[in-house]
Amino acid sequence: MDEPASSSQTELSSSLSKKKPVAIITIGMAGAGKSTFVQRINSYLHSQNPPSPPYILNLDPAVTHVPYEANIDIRDTVNYQEVMKQYNLGPNGGILTALNLFTTKFDQVLELVEKRADDVDYVILDTPGQIEIFTWSASGAIITDAVASSLPTVVAYVIDTPRTTAPATFMSNMLYACSILYKTKLPFILVFNKTDVQPHDFAIEWMNDFEEFQAALSTHEGTRDSEGEPTYMNSLMNSMSLVLDEFYKGLKAVGVSSVTGDGIKEFFDAVQTSRHEYEKDYLPELQRARAAREAKLKAAKDESMNRMLSDLAIDRTANPEAGARDRWDDEEEADDEDDDTDINLIDRTDDAWPGQYVDVTRARRHEQENIKWPRPG
Ligand SMILES: Nc1nc2c(ncn2[C@@H]2O[C@H](COP(=O)(O)OP(=O)(O)OP(=O)(O)O)[C@@H](O)[C@H]2O)c(=O)[nH]1
């Protein structure tokens, strides 16, 4: 028999059965062309018949100019230069702190996005230029998880194709992409940008056939030492190409030019395939993780309740008189209502009564000093 679905499972499924926009999180190294790419997909969606303007979020607090009009812009909420001054930080610390501050308000951002969910087909997120500020920060993870648990979400990893033609650079880029994929576990599209300058065929060839990559590697400068032997780097990259072969199988790769608009249609085809992937793979996993978290929480609550009840039972047996006095009094409960919030708090601004703060560790270590323990009253 099927188990009844938990409330959050039902909530999640019913929210997805409504028409939901797809969230596209654009990530990429500085200068890869993220903002230009966002503008290109924005104008592509505007040019559809009927036009389908996306909802755009700019999460880069340090960008001076964005080529699109963002619906929500982090710069309207946090001034990263002011953050740098106030917290005495450098530029990267300033950007990271600005993003952290913005993340504390992200529930409100999601509310705004959800309000528009029925009118838009795509929600696009442009991330900070310094990739690690988003991909390796707590706030980046919080934003990604929050978006991915309310909308079908796809990561678009933008790559500067002309700067990726060297095998070593290509491999570093792929390793980075791999780390983001395993961290987010979201459907992932490799977007080889700037194909007007450098077509991306070489990359597809290397991804489809690792021997092609190894052949390119062997002819590349710096892969042999002075005696003609493969260098350590060469051997490492050869082995890594075998590892990455497995990773490439689960990826979609498209070549685009954000300047000419070439390949943008193919990108949206890949987004649609990824949406199905999200619904087929990511969503059940998300529901499973939520159900497991709820079950764990419930088990912990049940256990502490049972422990308390069994303690009470022991007390009642040992002291039946006290047990008889121990009954529920609604009036007393009402009087005590305000006290509940103070239950675990000590207000350290009040004057401490003698012996309120006793250094227990010190007393244990210096028993010979014959410390006098304070007595109540
Ligand atoms: N030729 C060509 N240039 C491009 C393309 N996409 C972006 N560029 C150029 O690449 C440079 C960087 O583009 P941006 O969109 O600012 O890149 P970004 O990744 O947002 O940069 P950061 O904000 O620093 O991370 C700009 O000079 C763009 O004009 C493209 O498809 N073809």
PDBQT file of the ligand as one rigid body, heavy atoms in Angstrom, charges set to zero:
ROOT
HETATM    1  N1  LIG A 401      32.686  38.458 -29.166  1.00  0.00    +0.000 N 
HETATM    2  C1  LIG A 401      31.893  38.244 -28.121  1.00  0.00    +0.000 A 
HETATM    3  N2  LIG A 401      32.080  38.943 -27.000  1.00  0.00    +0.000 NA
HETATM    4  C2  LIG A 401      31.263  38.710 -25.955  1.00  0.00    +0.000 A 
HETATM    5  C3  LIG A 401      30.237  37.735 -26.006  1.00  0.00    +0.000 A 
HETATM    6  N3  LIG A 401      29.614  37.725 -24.811  1.00  0.00    +0.000 NA
HETATM    7  C4  LIG A 401      30.219  38.642 -24.050  1.00  0.00    +0.000 A 
HETATM    8  N4  LIG A 401      31.201  39.237 -24.708  1.00  0.00    +0.000 N 
HETATM    9  C5  LIG A 401      32.116  40.280 -24.225  1.00  0.00    +0.000 C 
HETATM   10  O1  LIG A 401      32.800  39.772 -23.099  1.00  0.00    +0.000 OA
HETATM   11  C6  LIG A 401      33.036  40.794 -22.159  1.00  0.00    +0.000 C 
HETATM   12  C7  LIG A 401      32.548  40.366 -20.799  1.00  0.00    +0.000 C 
HETATM   13  O2  LIG A 401      31.150  40.246 -20.865  1.00  0.00    +0.000 OA
HETATM   14  P1  LIG A 401      30.233  40.403 -19.597  1.00  0.00    +0.000 P 
HETATM   15  O3  LIG A 401      28.840  40.085 -20.038  1.00  0.00    +0.000 OA
HETATM   16  O4  LIG A 401      30.484  41.675 -18.889  1.00  0.00    +0.000 OA
HETATM   17  O5  LIG A 401      30.807  39.213 -18.747  1.00  0.00    +0.000 OA
HETATM   18  P2  LIG A 401      30.454  38.805 -17.245  1.00  0.00    +0.000 P 
HETATM   19  O6  LIG A 401      30.725  37.360 -17.134  1.00  0.00    +0.000 OA
HETATM   20  O7  LIG A 401      29.117  39.275 -16.877  1.00  0.00    +0.000 OA
HETATM   21  O8  LIG A 401      31.544  39.642 -16.511  1.00  0.00    +0.000 OA
HETATM   22  P3  LIG A 401      31.653  39.873 -14.939  1.00  0.00    +0.000 P 
HETATM   23  O9  LIG A 401      30.500  40.743 -14.555  1.00  0.00    +0.000 OA
HETATM   24  O10 LIG A 401      32.995  40.488 -14.756  1.00  0.00    +0.000 OA
HETATM   25  O11 LIG A 401      31.570  38.540 -14.379  1.00  0.00    +0.000 OA
HETATM   26  C8  LIG A 401      32.335  42.044 -22.694  1.00  0.00    +0.000 C 
HETATM   27  O12 LIG A 401      33.283  42.839 -23.338  1.00  0.00    +0.000 OA
HETATM   28  C9  LIG A 401      31.350  41.485 -23.693  1.00  0.00    +0.000 C 
HETATM   29  O13 LIG A 401      31.091  42.390 -24.758  1.00  0.00    +0.000 OA
HETATM   30  C10 LIG A 401      30.085  37.004 -27.232  1.00  0.00    +0.000 A 
HETATM   31  O14 LIG A 401      29.240  36.124 -27.391  1.00  0.00    +0.000 OA
HETATM   32  N5  LIG A 401      30.940  37.300 -28.241  1.00  0.00    +0.000 N 
ENDROOT
TORSDOF 0
